[in-house]
Amino acid sequence: MPYLSPGPDETILLAVHVQPKASRNIFSGIYGESLKIAVTTAPVDGKANKAVIAFLAKSLGVAKRDVELHSGQTSRRKIFRISGTTIEELRGHIESIIQG
């Protein structure tokens, strides 16, 4: 999975393409080498970033404090650093969500 890679200090880097102002929060599939996520929040004052963090934490079974925006603050293409889990567990969660 090109969107998952090992990060520093036993963290995992997750490449995400964000679609703000969607009708619902959902994993939309794969977009290039990123996981595409749609969120209902508008990209104003970092609110969409916070919504993506909350959505990722809930969907992937980790605490919100374990999901950190690593890069892409104002871009649709973002990298999140995730801790508190393994790359294998994340891969399993994501595959089960995408495959429905």
Accessible surface in RSA format (square Angstrom, percent):
REM  Atomic radii and reference values for relative SASA: ProtOr
REM  Chains: A
REM  Algorithm: Lee & Richards
REM  Probe-radius: 1.40
REM  Slices: 20
REM RES _ NUM      All-atoms   Total-Side   Main-Chain    Non-polar    All polar
REM                ABS   REL    ABS   REL    ABS   REL    ABS   REL    ABS   REL
RES MET A   1    74.21  38.4  27.08  17.9  47.13 112.2  30.81  26.2  43.39  57.5
RES PRO A   2    85.82  62.5  53.10  48.4  32.72 118.9  66.41  54.8  19.41 120.6
RES TYR A   3     6.94   3.2   4.52   2.6   2.42   6.3   4.33   3.3   2.62   3.2
RES LEU A   4    11.30   6.3   0.00   0.0  11.30  28.4   0.00   0.0  11.30  30.4
RES SER A   5    44.86  37.9  44.26  59.1   0.60   1.4  31.33  66.7  13.53  19.0
RES PRO A   6   110.61  80.6  92.29  84.1  18.32  66.6  93.34  77.1  17.27 107.3
RES GLY A   7    19.03  23.5   0.00   N/A  19.03  23.5   4.57  12.5  14.45  32.4
RES PRO A   8    69.70  50.8  57.07  52.0  12.62  45.9  68.64  56.7   1.06   6.6
RES ASP A   9   133.09  93.2  99.75  99.3  33.34  78.8  37.41  88.0  95.68  95.4
RES GLU A  10   169.17  97.1 138.72 104.9  30.45  72.5  64.54 124.8 104.63  85.4
RES THR A  11    17.14  12.2  13.72  13.9   3.42   8.1  13.72  18.4   3.42   5.2
RES ILE A  12     7.02   4.0   7.02   5.2   0.00   0.0   7.02   5.1   0.00   0.0
RES LEU A  13    36.61  20.4  36.14  25.9   0.47   1.2  36.16  25.4   0.46   1.2
RES LEU A  14     0.00   0.0   0.00   0.0   0.00   0.0   0.00   0.0   0.00   0.0
RES ALA A  15     8.49   7.8   7.55  11.7   0.94   2.1   7.55  10.6   0.94   2.5
RES VAL A  16     0.00   0.0   0.00   0.0   0.00   0.0   0.00   0.0   0.00   0.0
RES HIS A  17    23.94  13.1  23.94  16.6   0.00   0.0  14.09  14.5   9.85  11.5
RES VAL A  18     3.44   2.3   3.44   3.1   0.00   0.0   3.44   3.0   0.00   0.0
RES GLN A  19    63.07  35.3  63.07  46.1   0.00   0.0  11.41  24.3  51.66  39.2
RES PRO A  20    19.35  14.1  11.09  10.1   8.27  30.1  11.09   9.2   8.27  51.4
RES LYS A  21   148.12  72.3 119.71  73.4  28.42  67.7  64.43  58.0  83.69  89.1
RES ALA A  22    19.82  18.2   5.72   8.8  14.09  32.1  11.75  16.5   8.07  21.4
RES SER A  23   111.55  94.3  71.01  94.8  40.54  93.4  57.22 121.9  54.33  76.1
RES ARG A  24   150.70  63.3 148.10  75.5   2.60   6.2  50.25  68.7 100.45  60.9
RES ASN A  25    69.04  47.6  47.58  46.0  21.47  51.7   7.81  18.8  61.23  59.2
RES ILE A  26    58.92  33.5  57.09  42.5   1.84   4.4  58.92  42.4   0.00   0.0
RES PHE A  27    19.31   9.7   4.68   2.9  14.63  38.1   4.68   2.8  14.63  41.9
RES SER A  28    55.53  46.9  17.57  23.4  37.96  87.4  21.49  45.8  34.04  47.7
RES GLY A  29    15.90  19.6   0.00   N/A  15.90  19.6  14.62  40.1   1.27   2.8
RES ILE A  30    88.15  50.2  55.40  41.3  32.75  78.9  55.40  39.9  32.75  88.9
RES TYR A  31   116.15  54.2 112.38  63.9   3.77   9.8  69.85  52.5  46.30  57.1
RES GLY A  32    68.09  84.0   0.00   N/A  68.09  84.0  42.69 117.2  25.40  56.9
RES GLU A  33   116.77  67.0 110.25  83.4   6.52  15.5  30.67  59.3  86.10  70.3
RES SER A  34     3.17   2.7   3.17   4.2   0.00   0.0   0.29   0.6   2.88   4.0
RES LEU A  35     0.00   0.0   0.00   0.0   0.00   0.0   0.00   0.0   0.00   0.0
RES LYS A  36    51.51  25.1  51.51  31.6   0.00   0.0   8.86   8.0  42.64  45.4
RES ILE A  37     0.00   0.0   0.00   0.0   0.00   0.0   0.00   0.0   0.00   0.0
RES ALA A  38     4.11   3.8   4.11   6.3   0.00   0.0   4.11   5.8   0.00   0.0
RES VAL A  39     0.00   0.0   0.00   0.0   0.00   0.0   0.00   0.0   0.00   0.0
RES THR A  40    67.09  47.7  50.46  51.2  16.63  39.6  31.26  42.0  35.83  54.2
RES THR A  41    38.94  27.7  31.97  32.4   6.97  16.6  23.90  32.1  15.04  22.7
RES ALA A  42    35.59  32.7  30.49  47.1   5.10  11.6  30.49  42.9   5.10  13.5
RES PRO A  43    85.23  62.1  58.16  53.0  27.07  98.4  61.10  50.4  24.13 150.0
RES VAL A  44    79.93  52.6  76.78  69.5   3.15   7.6  79.93  69.5   0.00   0.0
RES ASP A  45   124.99  87.6  87.02  86.6  37.97  89.8  35.57  83.7  89.43  89.2
RES GLY A  46    23.82  29.4   0.00   N/A  23.82  29.4  13.86  38.0   9.95  22.3
RES LYS A  47   115.32  56.3 112.20  68.8   3.12   7.4  60.09  54.1  55.23  58.8
RES ALA A  48     5.72   5.3   5.72   8.8   0.00   0.0   5.72   8.1   0.00   0.0
RES ASN A  49    12.07   8.3  11.83  11.4   0.24   0.6   6.83  16.4   5.25   5.1
RES LYS A  50   142.30  69.4 137.28  84.2   5.02  12.0  87.37  78.6  54.93  58.5
RES ALA A  51    20.96  19.3  10.61  16.4  10.35  23.5  18.81  26.5   2.14   5.7
RES VAL A  52     0.01   0.0   0.01   0.0   0.00   0.0   0.01   0.0   0.00   0.0
RES ILE A  53    33.41  19.0  33.41  24.9   0.00   0.0  33.41  24.1   0.00   0.0
RES ALA A  54    38.37  35.3  34.61  53.4   3.77   8.6  35.04  49.3   3.34   8.8
RES PHE A  55    32.83  16.4  27.36  16.9   5.47  14.2  32.35  19.6   0.48   1.4
RES LEU A  56     0.00   0.0   0.00   0.0   0.00   0.0   0.00   0.0   0.00   0.0
RES ALA A  57     3.46   3.2   2.96   4.6   0.49   1.1   2.96   4.2   0.49   1.3
RES LYS A  58   181.84  88.7 154.22  94.6  27.63  65.8 108.31  97.5  73.53  78.3
RES SER A  59    29.30  24.8  10.44  13.9  18.86  43.5  10.87  23.1  18.43  25.8
RES LEU A  60     1.66   0.9   0.00   0.0   1.66   4.2   0.00   0.0   1.66   4.5
RES GLY A  61    62.30  76.8   0.00   N/A  62.30  76.8  30.64  84.1  31.66  70.9
RES VAL A  62    20.81  13.7   2.80   2.5  18.01  43.4  11.81  10.3   9.00  24.4
RES ALA A  63    35.67  32.8  20.12  31.0  15.56  35.4  30.73  43.3   4.94  13.1
RES LYS A  64   131.48  64.1 121.61  74.6   9.87  23.5  68.92  62.0  62.56  66.6
RES ARG A  65   208.99  87.7 168.91  86.1  40.08  95.4  78.24 106.9 130.75  79.2
RES ASP A  66    31.49  22.1  29.06  28.9   2.43   5.7   1.39   3.3  30.11  30.0
RES VAL A  67     6.84   4.5   0.00   0.0   6.84  16.5   0.00   0.0   6.84  18.5
RES GLU A  68    91.20  52.4  88.15  66.7   3.06   7.3  32.61  63.1  58.59  47.8
RES LEU A  69    35.26  19.6  16.23  11.6  19.03  47.8  16.23  11.4  19.03  51.2
RES HIS A  70    83.51  45.6  57.28  39.8  26.23  67.1  32.02  33.0  51.49  59.9
RES SER A  71    51.33  43.4  43.00  57.4   8.33  19.2  41.82  89.1   9.51  13.3
RES GLY A  72    21.92  27.0   0.00   N/A  21.92  27.0  13.18  36.2   8.73  19.6
RES GLN A  73   109.33  61.1  99.43  72.7   9.91  23.6  48.64 103.5  60.69  46.0
RES THR A  74   139.37  99.1  99.90 101.3  39.47  94.1  74.95 100.7  64.42  97.4
RES SER A  75    52.04  44.0  41.49  55.4  10.55  24.3  33.21  70.7  18.83  26.4
RES ARG A  76   129.80  54.5 122.93  62.7   6.86  16.3  42.11  57.6  87.69  53.1
RES ARG A  77   114.55  48.1 109.59  55.9   4.96  11.8  51.85  70.9  62.70  38.0
RES LYS A  78     9.81   4.8   9.49   5.8   0.32   0.8   5.51   5.0   4.31   4.6
RES ILE A  79    35.79  20.4  35.79  26.7   0.00   0.0  35.79  25.8   0.00   0.0
RES PHE A  80     0.00   0.0   0.00   0.0   0.00   0.0   0.00   0.0   0.00   0.0
RES ARG A  81    58.78  24.7  57.10  29.1   1.67   4.0   6.55   9.0  52.23  31.7
RES ILE A  82     0.00   0.0   0.00   0.0   0.00   0.0   0.00   0.0   0.00   0.0
RES SER A  83    38.10  32.2  37.86  50.5   0.24   0.5  22.72  48.4  15.37  21.5
RES GLY A  84    66.65  82.2   0.00   N/A  66.65  82.2  30.37  83.4  36.27  81.2
RES THR A  85    25.32  18.0   6.17   6.3  19.16  45.7   8.88  11.9  16.45  24.9
RES THR A  86    67.91  48.3  63.58  64.5   4.33  10.3  64.98  87.3   2.93   4.4
RES ILE A  87    36.28  20.6  33.35  24.8   2.92   7.0  33.35  24.0   2.92   7.9
RES GLU A  88   115.17  66.1 105.33  79.7   9.85  23.4  59.15 114.4  56.03  45.7
RES GLU A  89    95.56  54.9  86.01  65.1   9.55  22.7  37.84  73.2  57.72  47.1
RES LEU A  90     0.06   0.0   0.06   0.0   0.00   0.0   0.06   0.0   0.00   0.0
RES ARG A  91    76.78  32.2  76.78  39.1   0.00   0.0  28.76  39.3  48.02  29.1
RES GLY A  92    37.96  46.8   0.00   N/A  37.96  46.8  32.59  89.4   5.37  12.0
RES HIS A  93    75.56  41.3  71.65  49.8   3.92  10.0  39.83  41.0  35.74  41.6
RES ILE A  94     0.39   0.2   0.19   0.1   0.20   0.5   0.39   0.3   0.00   0.0
RES GLU A  95    63.16  36.3  62.28  47.1   0.88   2.1  11.25  21.8  51.91  42.4
RES SER A  96    71.54  60.4  54.37  72.6  17.17  39.5  49.73 105.9  21.81  30.6
RES ILE A  97    61.86  35.2  42.94  32.0  18.91  45.6  49.33  35.5  12.52  34.0
RES ILE A  98    62.60  35.6  34.62  25.8  27.97  67.4  39.30  28.3  23.30  63.2
RES GLN A  99   149.58  83.6 112.19  82.0  37.39  89.0  43.24  92.0 106.34  80.6
RES GLY A 100    98.19 121.1   0.00   N/A  98.19 121.1  50.55 138.7  47.64 106.7
END  Absolute sums over single chains surface
CHAIN  1 A     5646.4       4276.8       1369.6       2945.3       2701.1
END  Absolute sums over all chains
TOTAL          5646.4       4276.8       1369.6       2945.3       2701.1
